[in-house]
Amino acid sequence: PFSDVGKSDYFYQPILWAYENGITSGVDATHFGPNDTCTRGQIVTFLWRTAGKPEPNMKQCPFTDVAKSDYFYQPILWAYENGITSGVDATHFGPNQTCTRAQIVTFLYRMYN
């Protein structure tokens, strides 16, 4: 569904899988942005969607930079309460900060271990 993802690209099948399973969408209707960076909020949302969008038990977010109206609000609550991630400090999650490869691998490890 994306003009910037070709069938010969190594990431073609993973992107198609993620798109078809509602884990992610494009940056617009016709572009995925395969070389764009991701934010901490986006990555946690991908993980939450992969887990089936479980309802977090927490109702109060400990982070002042995450609002109830943010698309990543429930994913961050879920990831925090399940020990997948914490904030960049005690009161900030940093949802718009670039997510490093090390952070992503750590999130995955904590999610599956």
C-alpha positions, -999 to 999 in steps of 0.1 A, spaced: 0 0 0 30 23 1 48 38 -28 81 40 -9 82 3 -1 91 -21 -29 86 -59 -30 124 -63 -33 130 -43 0 141 -65 29 115 -48 50 86 -53 26 70 -84 43 74 -70 79 58 -37 69 30 -54 51 25 -76 82 25 -47 105 1 -27 83 -23 -56 78 -24 -64 116 -30 -28 126 3 -24 144 13 7 123 1 27 94 20 50 70 32 85 76 4 94 51 -20 75 29 7 64 3 40 66 22 54 45 50 87 64 57 109 33 60 140 54 67 123 78 92 132 75 128 107 65 155 98 81 188 96 64 222 58 69 220 56 53 186 76 22 195 57 16 227 25 19 207 37 -7 182 45 -31 211 11 -25 227 -7 -31 194 14 -63 189 3 -75 224 -34 -70 213 -40 -36 228 -44 -48 264 -62 -24 287 -38 -10 313 -47 -14 350 -32 20 358 -56 49 354 -32 77 364 -1 84 344 31 92 364 45 113 335 38 150 331 46 150 294 19 124 286 -17 136 283 -49 114 283 -56 127 248 -23 114 234 -25 83 211 3 68 232 -14 73 266 -27 38 271 3 21 255 27 40 278 6 31 309 6 -6 298 43 -6 291 51 11 324 30 -11 346 44 -42 329 80 -31 334 87 -28 297 99 8 300 102 36 325 106 73 319 136 92 309 134 105 345 109 101 374 83 125 359 89 125 321 85 97 296 100 116 266 73 103 241 86 125 213 123 117 218 139 95 192 140 59 203 174 44 200 181 9 188 193 0 223 160 12 238 140 -8 213 159 -40 220 155 -34 257 118 -29 254 115 -61 234 136 -81 259 115 -68 288 83 -76 269 92 -112 262 112 -121 293 
